[in-house]
Amino acid sequence: MEVRPIIIRFTAFALVVFAISAVAAPASRPPYPLLVNRDGLRVYGPRTRPNVPCPRLLALPPHYRAAGRRAVALAMPPFEAQLKENGRDPIVSILRHAFSPIAGGCGREAWRRSFVAFVRLPHICCASLSQHSFFVGRIRSGWVLWAEIQ
């Protein structure tokens, strides 16, 4: 048994596996999809699949209420478009620590660095479809609606 053919086979197999994973990676959906990229503001939507790791949240800036409310309001039309609903003119209210640190499943640190956005959509008829609640936090690249509260 010669070692050289085994090494060549192993290397070829590793290259094939790497090539397949490189091609498949862009095809998978991002865990937090980009909903808004406008005027220097990026807003990412709720996770698109289960078992997504919690985002690495930054401390909320001093002006988080106004900036966070604007980020959530701008995210509603594209978020609702995914659901084939009308997300324009959202009414957004914000509360800090409206739920326990257990809610959202990301722990006390994420809870401290988040707020809860309550959204009412006036152009949607049914109460259950016209109201949303999200945990919202700041990440390096913008804002993220990191969990939708059911």
TISE-644546 format. One record per residue (C-alpha): residue number from 1; residue in three letters; x, y, z. Coordinates in pm, 1 decimal. Layout:
# residues N
NUM_Ala_X_Y_Z .
...
This chain:
# residues 150
1_Met_0.0_0.0_0.0 .
2_Glu_145.3_326.5_-111.1 .
3_Val_81.4_648.7_81.5 .
4_Arg_96.4_887.8_-211.8 .
5_Pro_-228.6_775.3_-391.8 .
6_Ile_-416.0_795.4_-61.0 .
7_Ile_-299.2_1154.0_-5.4 .
8_Ile_-396.5_1248.6_-361.6 .
9_Arg_-743.0_1093.7_-320.3 .
10_Phe_-794.4_1263.5_14.8 .
11_Thr_-685.2_1601.5_-126.5 .
12_Ala_-915.9_1563.7_-428.1 .
13_Phe_-1207.1_1471.6_-200.8 .
14_Ala_-1138.4_1769.8_26.0 .
15_Leu_-1128.9_2005.3_-274.1 .
16_Val_-1461.9_1871.9_-403.8 .
17_Val_-1624.7_1914.4_-61.8 .
18_Phe_-1485.4_2268.3_-31.8 .
19_Ala_-1608.0_2359.9_-382.4 .
20_Ile_-1957.7_2228.7_-310.0 .
21_Ser_-1977.7_2417.8_19.5 .
22_Ala_-1853.0_2738.4_-145.5 .
23_Val_-2122.2_2714.8_-412.2 .
24_Ala_-2396.8_2626.4_-164.4 .
25_Ala_-2310.7_2899.7_89.2 .
26_Pro_-2434.8_3198.7_-116.0 .
27_Ala_-2757.2_3010.5_-192.5 .
28_Ser_-2855.4_2987.2_173.8 .
29_Arg_-3061.4_3270.4_313.8 .
30_Pro_-2891.4_3510.9_554.4 .
31_Pro_-3004.8_3462.2_915.0 .
32_Tyr_-3113.7_3826.2_950.4 .
33_Pro_-3218.9_3956.0_606.0 .
34_Leu_-3142.9_4314.2_508.7 .
35_Leu_-3474.3_4501.4_487.2 .
36_Val_-3353.0_4861.8_457.8 .
37_Asn_-3033.9_5012.4_319.3 .
38_Arg_-3112.9_5379.5_280.6 .
39_Asp_-2950.0_5707.9_377.3 .
40_Gly_-2674.0_5533.2_568.2 .
41_Leu_-2924.2_5330.9_770.4 .
42_Arg_-2933.6_4952.3_756.0 .
43_Val_-3211.1_4753.5_918.8 .
44_Tyr_-3212.0_4375.1_931.0 .
45_Gly_-3528.8_4172.8_977.0 .
46_Pro_-3613.1_3889.4_1213.9 .
47_Arg_-3436.3_3558.0_1174.1 .
48_Thr_-3539.5_3360.9_868.4 .
49_Arg_-3468.7_3012.5_999.9 .
50_Pro_-3451.5_2829.9_1331.8 .
51_Asn_-3134.0_2781.5_1534.9 .
52_Val_-2981.2_3113.2_1432.4 .
53_Pro_-2726.9_3238.4_1686.4 .
54_Cys_-2817.2_3550.7_1878.9 .
55_Pro_-2679.2_3872.6_1730.8 .
56_Arg_-2383.6_4044.8_1896.3 .
57_Leu_-2557.6_4357.8_2015.0 .
58_Leu_-2390.7_4687.5_2097.2 .
59_Ala_-2499.7_4914.4_2379.7 .
60_Leu_-2791.3_5133.7_2278.9 .
61_Pro_-2687.3_5488.8_2186.0 .
62_Pro_-2827.5_5783.3_2382.5 .
63_His_-3065.2_5869.6_2096.6 .
64_Tyr_-3190.3_5511.9_2058.6 .
65_Arg_-3559.8_5600.7_2090.8 .
66_Ala_-3580.0_5825.3_1783.3 .
67_Ala_-3331.4_5624.6_1575.2 .
68_Gly_-3485.4_5290.2_1672.8 .
69_Arg_-3839.6_5408.1_1604.3 .
70_Arg_-3730.3_5533.8_1260.3 .
71_Ala_-3546.5_5207.4_1183.8 .
72_Val_-3850.9_4995.8_1271.9 .
73_Ala_-4086.3_5224.0_1076.6 .
74_Leu_-3865.1_5203.3_766.9 .
75_Ala_-3842.6_4823.1_798.4 .
76_Met_-4218.1_4763.7_804.8 .
77_Pro_-4301.3_4810.6_433.1 .
78_Pro_-4039.4_4555.8_312.5 .
79_Phe_-4113.3_4322.2_605.1 .
80_Glu_-4486.1_4324.1_528.6 .
81_Ala_-4420.3_4292.2_154.2 .
82_Gln_-4270.2_3949.5_227.7 .
83_Leu_-4607.4_3860.4_382.4 .
84_Lys_-4795.3_4023.4_92.3 .
85_Glu_-4940.9_4290.3_323.0 .
86_Asn_-4934.6_4670.8_331.2 .
87_Gly_-4675.8_4796.4_579.0 .
88_Arg_-4689.7_5168.7_509.5 .
89_Asp_-4755.6_5435.0_773.8 .
90_Pro_-4665.7_5215.2_1072.5 .
91_Ile_-4731.0_5346.0_1420.7 .
92_Val_-4432.1_5246.3_1633.7 .
93_Ser_-4402.0_5269.4_2010.2 .
94_Ile_-4095.7_5167.7_2207.3 .
95_Leu_-4046.4_5036.4_2559.1 .
96_Arg_-3732.9_4923.9_2738.8 .
97_His_-3753.1_4592.8_2918.1 .
98_Ala_-4117.8_4523.5_2845.5 .
99_Phe_-4054.1_4150.4_2883.2 .
100_Ser_-3836.1_3932.9_3105.1 .
101_Pro_-3472.4_3858.6_3015.7 .
102_Ile_-3578.2_3503.9_2926.3 .
103_Ala_-3795.1_3625.5_2637.1 .
104_Gly_-3622.1_3606.4_2300.5 .
105_Gly_-3387.6_3334.4_2421.2 .
106_Cys_-3066.2_3538.1_2399.7 .
107_Gly_-3003.4_3607.1_2767.3 .
108_Arg_-2971.5_3902.2_3001.0 .
109_Glu_-2696.3_4080.8_2804.6 .
110_Ala_-2901.5_4093.8_2483.7 .
111_Trp_-3206.2_4194.3_2686.8 .
112_Arg_-3013.9_4489.0_2841.1 .
113_Arg_-2900.8_4602.0_2496.5 .
114_Ser_-3246.3_4582.3_2337.1 .
115_Phe_-3582.2_4750.2_2341.3 .
116_Val_-3923.8_4626.4_2239.8 .
117_Ala_-4095.8_4787.6_1943.2 .
118_Phe_-4473.5_4758.4_1923.6 .
119_Val_-4602.5_4819.7_1571.9 .
120_Arg_-4955.7_4886.2_1455.4 .
121_Leu_-5025.3_4888.4_1082.6 .
122_Pro_-5333.1_5099.2_1005.7 .
123_His_-5381.6_4973.2_648.0 .
124_Ile_-5428.7_4609.0_746.3 .
125_Cys_-5778.1_4506.8_845.8 .
126_Cys_-5741.9_4223.3_1096.0 .
127_Ala_-5609.8_4289.6_1445.9 .
128_Ser_-5378.7_3987.8_1453.1 .
129_Leu_-5218.8_4080.1_1120.6 .
130_Ser_-5194.5_4451.8_1191.7 .
131_Gln_-4992.0_4427.1_1514.5 .
132_His_-4633.3_4313.9_1561.7 .
133_Ser_-4382.4_4321.1_1845.2 .
134_Phe_-4006.6_4290.0_1799.4 .
135_Phe_-3692.6_4286.2_2008.9 .
136_Val_-3467.4_4545.4_1846.5 .
137_Gly_-3098.5_4607.0_1901.1 .
138_Arg_-2797.7_4778.6_1751.9 .
139_Ile_-2525.5_4584.0_1570.2 .
140_Arg_-2208.8_4710.5_1400.9 .
141_Ser_-2372.8_4735.2_1061.0 .
142_Gly_-2705.8_4888.7_1170.8 .
143_Trp_-3021.3_4788.8_1355.5 .
144_Val_-3165.9_4439.0_1380.3 .
145_Leu_-3518.4_4324.7_1462.9 .
146_Trp_-3366.9_4015.4_1618.1 .
147_Ala_-3681.7_3842.5_1740.0 .
148_Glu_-4049.4_3871.4_1663.8 .
149_Ile_-4254.5_3832.5_1978.8 .
150_Gln_-4559.7_3615.6_1922.5 .
